[in-house]
């Protein structure tokens, strides 16, 4: 009899606990674990894999390279035929697209649809290609030395444009950024710029902005630099984003292994960095948590907006990201994912 009584007492208590547990689970749909599950995005296999180059826009066509050259037209990526192998950097200017081929310790530059650019300068190791406005320049080094130079192209031949004391890391109009020896405006060193580890530079809405690896944003002019220290590391990826009357500067970051991707900065003079989605709808993404669950886990080398056409239901345009080891990604269909 006691067992029967205990049984009838236990069963209702068990179901009451179960009911309360279900009620708790339903009521906690906003608990972080449920939020994490809701924000999970099934990863895709990237069509353009590995560590792609920076993006460039030439004649309205977006290009990128990962050993082979790719172009984005009619909303799809396709390989460009009849190009050299081992292409790992590109630049647009001078009436065409230029490609840097790397084969072991040998480097060479080719013009798309044209011939190889001859290099009699003695600076035989080409380290990168950049658009210097209407022209192409190359950062180069003498092999087995610490001598560096900026090379220009005359016809189909390189010539020395000017000597520099460390590798060229970026070009914006007449400004040349170097790894540690400062920023030059033409041949003139910008006062106060030497010693900064420049990772990237851009003409952003008429202002020359540079970023350093250790975490500073530099406002650059011919008379000097204004330094805005940030508690974050920059990769050097810089791109302009424009939509619905809002213009942003996108900046690649590497804050920690769990906080990569990029930040957004409005042109309001405050130099405030925001996580994508924080300022939605004035942001490049509509969902901050989905961003944190996807591209924020990847280091980004280059970013570019692919026109103004919406790529998903949130009405935001497609943006591409070249990651350091996970291929080309895209923001479309309201989320970041590898581009198939």
DRENDO-1510 file (C-alpha; in Angstrom, 1 decimal, always signed):
<recs>
REC; n; res; u; v; w
REC; 1; UNK; +0.0; +0.0; +0.0 .
REC; 2; UNK; +2.8; +2.4; +0.8 .
REC; 3; UNK; +4.4; +1.8; -2.5 .
REC; 4; UNK; +1.1; +2.5; -4.3 .
REC; 5; UNK; +0.7; +5.8; -2.4 .
REC; 6; UNK; +4.3; +6.8; -3.1 .
REC; 7; UNK; +3.8; +5.9; -6.8 .
REC; 8; UNK; +0.7; +8.1; -7.1 .
REC; 9; UNK; +2.5; +10.9; -5.3 .
REC; 10; UNK; +5.6; +10.6; -7.4 .
REC; 11; UNK; +3.9; +10.5; -10.9 .
REC; 12; UNK; +2.1; +13.9; -10.6 .
REC; 13; UNK; +5.3; +15.5; -9.1 .
REC; 14; UNK; +7.3; +14.1; -12.0 .
REC; 15; UNK; +4.9; +15.5; -14.6 .
REC; 16; UNK; +4.8; +18.8; -12.8 .
REC; 17; UNK; +8.6; +19.1; -13.0 .
REC; 18; UNK; +8.6; +18.1; -16.6 .
REC; 19; UNK; +5.9; +20.7; -17.4 .
REC; 20; UNK; +7.9; +23.3; -15.6 .
REC; 21; UNK; +11.0; +22.4; -17.4 .
REC; 22; UNK; +9.3; +22.6; -20.8 .
REC; 23; UNK; +7.8; +26.0; -19.8 .
REC; 24; UNK; +11.3; +27.2; -18.8 .
REC; 25; UNK; +12.8; +26.1; -22.1 .
REC; 26; UNK; +10.0; +27.8; -24.1 .
REC; 27; UNK; +10.2; +30.9; -22.1 .
REC; 28; UNK; +14.1; +31.0; -22.5 .
REC; 29; UNK; +14.0; +31.2; -26.3 .
REC; 30; UNK; +16.2; +34.3; -26.0 .
REC; 31; UNK; +18.8; +32.6; -23.9 .
REC; 32; UNK; +22.3; +32.8; -25.5 .
REC; 33; UNK; +22.4; +29.2; -26.4 .
REC; 34; UNK; +19.1; +29.5; -28.4 .
REC; 35; UNK; +20.4; +32.7; -29.9 .
REC; 36; UNK; +23.6; +31.0; -31.0 .
REC; 37; UNK; +21.6; +28.1; -32.6 .
REC; 38; UNK; +19.4; +30.6; -34.4 .
REC; 39; UNK; +22.4; +32.5; -35.7 .
REC; 40; UNK; +24.2; +29.4; -37.0 .
REC; 41; UNK; +24.9; +29.5; -40.7 .
REC; 42; UNK; +25.7; +26.3; -42.7 .
REC; 43; UNK; +29.1; +26.9; -44.1 .
REC; 44; UNK; +29.6; +26.7; -47.9 .
REC; 45; UNK; +32.6; +25.5; -49.9 .
REC; 46; UNK; +34.3; +28.5; -51.4 .
REC; 47; UNK; +34.6; +28.6; -55.2 .
REC; 48; UNK; +37.7; +30.7; -54.9 .
REC; 49; UNK; +39.7; +29.0; -52.2 .
REC; 50; UNK; +42.9; +29.6; -50.3 .
REC; 51; UNK; +44.3; +33.1; -49.7 .
REC; 52; UNK; +43.0; +35.3; -52.5 .
REC; 53; UNK; +44.5; +38.6; -53.5 .
REC; 54; UNK; +42.9; +42.0; -53.0 .
REC; 55; UNK; +40.0; +42.9; -55.2 .
REC; 56; UNK; +40.2; +45.4; -58.0 .
REC; 57; UNK; +37.6; +47.0; -60.3 .
REC; 58; UNK; +38.7; +47.4; -63.9 .
REC; 59; UNK; +36.2; +48.7; -66.4 .
REC; 60; UNK; +33.3; +47.8; -64.1 .
REC; 61; UNK; +34.4; +44.2; -63.7 .
REC; 62; UNK; +35.7; +42.9; -60.3 .
REC; 63; UNK; +38.8; +40.8; -60.4 .
REC; 64; UNK; +40.6; +38.7; -57.7 .
REC; 65; UNK; +43.3; +36.0; -57.9 .
REC; 66; UNK; +44.2; +32.9; -55.9 .
REC; 67; UNK; +46.9; +31.6; -58.3 .
REC; 68; UNK; +44.4; +31.9; -61.1 .
REC; 69; UNK; +42.6; +35.0; -62.2 .
REC; 70; UNK; +38.8; +35.3; -61.6 .
REC; 71; UNK; +36.3; +37.9; -62.7 .
REC; 72; UNK; +32.8; +38.7; -61.5 .
REC; 73; UNK; +30.3; +39.5; -64.2 .
REC; 74; UNK; +26.6; +39.0; -64.6 .
REC; 75; UNK; +26.4; +38.1; -60.9 .
REC; 76; UNK; +28.7; +35.1; -61.2 .
REC; 77; UNK; +32.4; +34.4; -60.8 .
REC; 78; UNK; +34.3; +32.7; -63.6 .
REC; 79; UNK; +38.0; +32.0; -64.4 .
REC; 80; UNK; +39.7; +34.2; -66.9 .
REC; 81; UNK; +41.1; +32.2; -69.7 .
REC; 82; UNK; +44.6; +32.5; -71.3 .
REC; 83; UNK; +46.3; +34.0; -68.2 .
REC; 84; UNK; +49.6; +32.9; -66.6 .
REC; 85; UNK; +49.5; +30.6; -63.6 .
REC; 86; UNK; +50.6; +31.4; -60.1 .
REC; 87; UNK; +49.0; +34.9; -60.1 .
REC; 88; UNK; +48.9; +36.3; -56.5 .
REC; 89; UNK; +48.4; +40.0; -56.8 .
REC; 90; UNK; +46.7; +42.3; -59.2 .
REC; 91; UNK; +46.1; +46.0; -59.9 .
REC; 92; UNK; +44.1; +48.1; -62.3 .
REC; 93; UNK; +45.3; +51.3; -64.0 .
REC; 94; UNK; +47.2; +52.5; -67.0 .
REC; 95; UNK; +44.4; +51.3; -69.3 .
REC; 96; UNK; +44.3; +47.7; -68.1 .
REC; 97; UNK; +44.7; +45.0; -65.5 .
REC; 98; UNK; +48.2; +43.9; -64.4 .
REC; 99; UNK; +49.0; +40.6; -62.7 .
REC; 100; UNK; +51.9; +39.6; -60.5 .
REC; 101; UNK; +53.1; +36.0; -61.1 .
REC; 102; UNK; +55.1; +34.4; -58.3 .
REC; 103; UNK; +57.1; +31.2; -58.9 .
REC; 104; UNK; +59.4; +30.5; -56.0 .
REC; 105; UNK; +61.9; +33.4; -55.8 .
REC; 106; UNK; +61.0; +34.6; -59.3 .
REC; 107; UNK; +58.4; +37.3; -59.9 .
REC; 108; UNK; +57.1; +38.8; -63.1 .
REC; 109; UNK; +54.3; +41.2; -64.1 .
REC; 110; UNK; +51.9; +40.7; -67.1 .
REC; 111; UNK; +49.3; +42.9; -68.5 .
REC; 112; UNK; +45.9; +41.1; -69.1 .
REC; 113; UNK; +45.7; +40.5; -72.9 .
REC; 114; UNK; +49.2; +41.8; -73.3 .
REC; 115; UNK; +52.8; +40.8; -72.8 .
REC; 116; UNK; +55.2; +40.5; -69.9 .
REC; 117; UNK; +56.5; +43.8; -68.4 .
REC; 118; UNK; +60.3; +43.8; -68.7 .
REC; 119; UNK; +62.2; +44.7; -65.5 .
REC; 120; UNK; +65.8; +46.0; -66.2 .
REC; 121; UNK; +65.9; +48.1; -62.9 .
REC; 122; UNK; +67.9; +45.6; -60.7 .
REC; 123; UNK; +65.0; +45.5; -58.3 .
REC; 124; UNK; +64.0; +42.0; -59.4 .
REC; 125; UNK; +61.8; +40.9; -56.6 .
REC; 126; UNK; +58.3; +42.4; -57.1 .
REC; 127; UNK; +56.4; +42.4; -53.8 .
REC; 128; UNK; +53.1; +44.0; -54.8 .
REC; 129; UNK; +51.1; +45.9; -57.4 .
REC; 130; UNK; +49.1; +49.1; -56.7 .
REC; 131; UNK; +47.0; +51.6; -58.6 .
REC; 132; UNK; +48.6; +55.0; -58.4 .
REC; 133; UNK; +45.6; +56.8; -59.8 .
REC; 134; UNK; +45.8; +56.4; -63.6 .
REC; 135; UNK; +49.1; +54.5; -63.4 .
REC; 136; UNK; +50.4; +51.2; -62.0 .
REC; 137; UNK; +53.3; +51.1; -59.5 .
REC; 138; UNK; +55.1; +48.2; -58.0 .
REC; 139; UNK; +56.8; +47.7; -54.7 .
REC; 140; UNK; +60.1; +46.0; -55.4 .
REC; 141; UNK; +63.3; +44.9; -53.7 .
REC; 142; UNK; +66.8; +43.9; -54.8 .
REC; 143; UNK; +67.3; +40.3; -54.2 .
REC; 144; UNK; +69.6; +39.4; -51.2 .
REC; 145; UNK; +69.6; +43.0; -50.0 .
REC; 146; UNK; +67.6; +45.5; -48.0 .
REC; 147; UNK; +67.2; +48.0; -50.8 .
REC; 148; UNK; +63.7; +48.9; -51.9 .
REC; 149; UNK; +62.1; +51.0; -54.6 .
REC; 150; UNK; +58.8; +52.0; -56.2 .
REC; 151; UNK; +58.7; +51.1; -59.8 .
REC; 152; UNK; +56.6; +52.7; -62.5 .
REC; 153; UNK; +55.6; +51.3; -65.9 .
REC; 154; UNK; +56.6; +53.0; -69.2 .
REC; 155; UNK; +55.0; +51.1; -72.0 .
REC; 156; UNK; +56.0; +47.5; -71.4 .
REC; 157; UNK; +59.0; +48.3; -69.2 .
REC; 158; UNK; +59.6; +49.0; -65.5 .
REC; 159; UNK; +61.6; +52.0; -64.4 .
REC; 160; UNK; +62.6; +53.2; -60.9 .
REC; 161; UNK; +60.2; +55.9; -59.7 .
REC; 162; UNK; +61.8; +56.5; -56.3 .
REC; 163; UNK; +63.8; +54.7; -53.7 .
REC; 164; UNK; +62.3; +53.9; -50.3 .
REC; 165; UNK; +63.7; +52.4; -47.1 .
REC; 166; UNK; +61.1; +49.6; -46.4 .
REC; 167; UNK; +58.5; +47.7; -48.4 .
REC; 168; UNK; +55.7; +49.5; -50.2 .
REC; 169; UNK; +52.4; +48.7; -48.5 .
REC; 170; UNK; +49.8; +50.9; -50.2 .
REC; 171; UNK; +49.1; +53.7; -52.6 .
REC; 172; UNK; +46.4; +56.4; -52.5 .
REC; 173; UNK; +46.6; +59.1; -55.2 .
REC; 174; UNK; +50.0; +60.7; -54.8 .
REC; 175; UNK; +50.6; +59.1; -51.4 .
REC; 176; UNK; +52.9; +56.0; -51.0 .
REC; 177; UNK; +52.8; +54.1; -47.7 .
REC; 178; UNK; +55.7; +52.0; -46.5 .
REC; 179; UNK; +56.0; +49.4; -43.9 .
REC; 180; UNK; +58.0; +51.4; -41.3 .
REC; 181; UNK; +59.7; +54.3; -43.1 .
REC; 182; UNK; +56.7; +56.6; -43.4 .
REC; 183; UNK; +54.3; +57.9; -45.9 .
REC; 184; UNK; +55.5; +59.8; -48.9 .
REC; 185; UNK; +53.6; +62.5; -50.8 .
REC; 186; UNK; +55.4; +62.1; -54.1 .
REC; 187; UNK; +59.1; +62.2; -53.1 .
REC; 188; UNK; +58.4; +64.1; -49.9 .
REC; 189; UNK; +58.1; +62.3; -46.5 .
REC; 190; UNK; +55.0; +63.3; -44.7 .
REC; 191; UNK; +56.0; +64.8; -41.3 .
REC; 192; UNK; +55.3; +62.5; -38.3 .
REC; 193; UNK; +54.6; +59.5; -40.5 .
REC; 194; UNK; +57.9; +57.7; -40.1 .
REC; 195; UNK; +58.0; +54.8; -37.6 .
REC; 196; UNK; +54.4; +53.8; -38.0 .
REC; 197; UNK; +53.8; +50.3; -39.2 .
REC; 198; UNK; +51.5; +51.1; -42.1 .
REC; 199; UNK; +49.2; +48.2; -43.1 .
REC; 200; UNK; +47.0; +50.0; -45.7 .
REC; 201; UNK; +46.0; +53.4; -47.1 .
REC; 202; UNK; +43.0; +54.7; -49.0 .
REC; 203; UNK; +41.4; +57.9; -50.4 .
REC; 204; UNK; +38.2; +57.9; -48.4 .
REC; 205; UNK; +35.7; +60.6; -49.4 .
REC; 206; UNK; +38.5; +62.9; -50.3 .
REC; 207; UNK; +40.5; +62.2; -47.1 .
REC; 208; UNK; +43.7; +60.1; -47.1 .
REC; 209; UNK; +43.3; +57.5; -44.3 .
REC; 210; UNK; +46.0; +55.0; -43.3 .
REC; 211; UNK; +45.9; +52.2; -40.7 .
REC; 212; UNK; +48.7; +50.6; -38.8 .
REC; 213; UNK; +49.1; +47.0; -37.8 .
REC; 214; UNK; +49.4; +47.8; -34.0 .
REC; 215; UNK; +46.1; +49.7; -34.1 .
REC; 216; UNK; +46.1; +53.4; -35.1 .
REC; 217; UNK; +44.1; +55.3; -37.7 .
REC; 218; UNK; +46.1; +58.1; -39.4 .
REC; 219; UNK; +44.6; +61.1; -41.0 .
REC; 220; UNK; +47.2; +62.0; -43.6 .
REC; 221; UNK; +47.9; +65.3; -45.4 .
REC; 222; UNK; +50.9; +66.9; -46.9 .
REC; 223; UNK; +51.6; +68.8; -43.7 .
REC; 224; UNK; +51.5; +65.8; -41.3 .
REC; 225; UNK; +49.4; +63.1; -39.7 .
REC; 226; UNK; +46.8; +63.1; -37.0 .
REC; 227; UNK; +46.9; +59.8; -35.0 .
REC; 228; UNK; +43.7; +58.1; -33.6 .
REC; 229; UNK; +44.8; +55.3; -31.4 .
REC; 230; UNK; +42.5; +52.3; -31.3 .
REC; 231; UNK; +42.6; +49.2; -29.0 .
REC; 232; UNK; +42.5; +46.9; -32.0 .
REC; 233; UNK; +44.8; +45.5; -34.7 .
REC; 234; UNK; +44.3; +46.3; -38.4 .
REC; 235; UNK; +45.0; +43.9; -41.3 .
REC; 236; UNK; +45.2; +46.7; -43.9 .
REC; 237; UNK; +41.9; +45.9; -45.7 .
REC; 238; UNK; +40.1; +49.2; -46.4 .
REC; 239; UNK; +37.0; +49.8; -48.6 .
REC; 240; UNK; +34.3; +52.3; -49.1 .
REC; 241; UNK; +30.6; +51.2; -48.6 .
REC; 242; UNK; +27.6; +53.2; -49.7 .
REC; 243; UNK; +23.9; +52.5; -49.4 .
REC; 244; UNK; +20.7; +54.4; -48.7 .
REC; 245; UNK; +22.6; +57.7; -48.3 .
REC; 246; UNK; +25.0; +56.2; -45.8 .
REC; 247; UNK; +28.7; +56.0; -46.5 .
REC; 248; UNK; +31.0; +53.9; -44.4 .
REC; 249; UNK; +34.7; +53.0; -44.3 .
REC; 250; UNK; +35.2; +49.2; -43.8 .
REC; 251; UNK; +38.4; +48.3; -42.0 .
REC; 252; UNK; +39.8; +44.7; -41.7 .
REC; 253; UNK; +40.7; +43.9; -38.1 .
REC; 254; UNK; +42.3; +41.1; -36.1 .
REC; 255; UNK; +41.4; +41.7; -32.5 .
REC; 256; UNK; +41.5; +38.1; -31.4 .
REC; 257; UNK; +41.0; +34.6; -32.8 .
REC; 258; UNK; +37.3; +35.1; -32.0 .
REC; 259; UNK; +37.1; +38.7; -33.2 .
REC; 260; UNK; +38.3; +39.1; -36.8 .
REC; 261; UNK; +36.4; +40.3; -39.9 .
REC; 262; UNK; +36.0; +44.0; -40.1 .
REC; 263; UNK; +34.7; +47.2; -38.4 .
REC; 264; UNK; +32.6; +50.1; -39.8 .
REC; 265; UNK; +33.4; +53.8; -39.4 .
REC; 266; UNK; +31.0; +56.6; -40.2 .
REC; 267; UNK; +32.4; +59.8; -41.7 .
REC; 268; UNK; +31.3; +62.0; -38.9 .
REC; 269; UNK; +34.8; +63.1; -37.6 .
REC; 270; UNK; +34.6; +60.9; -34.5 .
REC; 271; UNK; +36.6; +57.9; -35.8 .
REC; 272; UNK; +34.3; +55.5; -33.9 .
REC; 273; UNK; +34.5; +51.9; -34.9 .
REC; 274; UNK; +31.3; +49.8; -34.9 .
REC; 275; UNK; +30.8; +46.1; -35.2 .
REC; 276; UNK; +28.8; +45.4; -38.4 .
REC; 277; UNK; +25.1; +45.4; -37.5 .
REC; 278; UNK; +25.5; +47.6; -34.4 .
REC; 279; UNK; +24.2; +50.6; -36.4 .
REC; 280; UNK; +21.6; +48.8; -38.6 .
REC; 281; UNK; +19.9; +49.8; -40.8 .
REC; 282; UNK; +22.9; +52.1; -41.4 .
REC; 283; UNK; +25.3; +49.2; -41.6 .
REC; 284; UNK; +26.6; +46.7; -44.2 .
REC; 285; UNK; +24.8; +43.9; -42.5 .
REC; 286; UNK; +21.3; +43.6; -41.0 .
REC; 287; UNK; +22.1; +41.0; -38.3 .
REC; 288; UNK; +25.0; +41.6; -35.9 .
REC; 289; UNK; +24.8; +38.1; -34.3 .
REC; 290; UNK; +24.9; +36.4; -37.7 .
REC; 291; UNK; +27.9; +38.4; -38.6 .
REC; 292; UNK; +29.6; +37.4; -35.3 .
REC; 293; UNK; +28.9; +33.8; -36.1 .
REC; 294; UNK; +30.3; +33.9; -39.7 .
REC; 295; UNK; +32.9; +36.4; -41.1 .
REC; 296; UNK; +34.0; +37.6; -37.7 .
REC; 297; UNK; +35.8; +34.3; -37.5 .
REC; 298; UNK; +37.9; +35.0; -40.6 .
REC; 299; UNK; +40.9; +37.4; -41.1 .
REC; 300; UNK; +40.2; +39.7; -44.0 .
REC; 301; UNK; +42.7; +41.0; -46.5 .
REC; 302; UNK; +40.4; +42.9; -48.9 .
REC; 303; UNK; +36.8; +44.1; -49.1 .
REC; 304; UNK; +34.8; +45.5; -52.0 .
REC; 305; UNK; +31.2; +46.5; -52.6 .
REC; 306; UNK; +29.7; +44.9; -55.8 .
REC; 307; UNK; +27.5; +47.8; -56.9 .
REC; 308; UNK; +24.2; +48.9; -55.3 .
REC; 309; UNK; +21.9; +46.1; -56.3 .
REC; 310; UNK; +20.4; +44.3; -53.3 .
REC; 311; UNK; +21.7; +40.8; -52.7 .
REC; 312; UNK; +18.9; +39.7; -50.3 .
REC; 313; UNK; +15.7; +40.4; -48.6 .
REC; 314; UNK; +17.2; +43.0; -46.3 .
REC; 315; UNK; +17.9; +45.3; -49.3 .
REC; 316; UNK; +21.6; +45.5; -48.6 .
REC; 317; UNK; +24.1; +45.3; -51.5 .
REC; 318; UNK; +26.6; +42.4; -52.1 .
REC; 319; UNK; +30.0; +42.9; -50.5 .
REC; 320; UNK; +33.0; +40.6; -51.1 .
REC; 321; UNK; +35.7; +39.7; -48.6 .
REC; 322; UNK; +39.1; +38.1; -49.5 .
REC; 323; UNK; +40.1; +36.1; -46.4 .
REC; 324; UNK; +43.6; +35.1; -45.3 .
REC; 325; UNK; +42.9; +31.3; -45.6 .
REC; 326; UNK; +39.2; +30.7; -46.2 .
REC; 327; UNK; +38.8; +31.9; -49.8 .
REC; 328; UNK; +36.4; +34.5; -51.1 .
REC; 329; UNK; +33.3; +35.3; -49.0 .
REC; 330; UNK; +30.2; +37.3; -49.9 .
REC; 331; UNK; +27.4; +39.1; -48.0 .
REC; 332; UNK; +24.3; +38.1; -49.8 .
REC; 333; UNK; +20.9; +36.6; -48.8 .
REC; 334; UNK; +21.2; +38.5; -45.5 .
REC; 335; UNK; +24.3; +36.7; -44.3 .
REC; 336; UNK; +28.1; +36.3; -44.8 .
REC; 337; UNK; +29.2; +33.0; -46.2 .
REC; 338; UNK; +31.8; +31.5; -48.6 .
REC; 339; UNK; +31.0; +32.4; -52.2 .
REC; 340; UNK; +30.0; +29.3; -54.2 .
</recs>
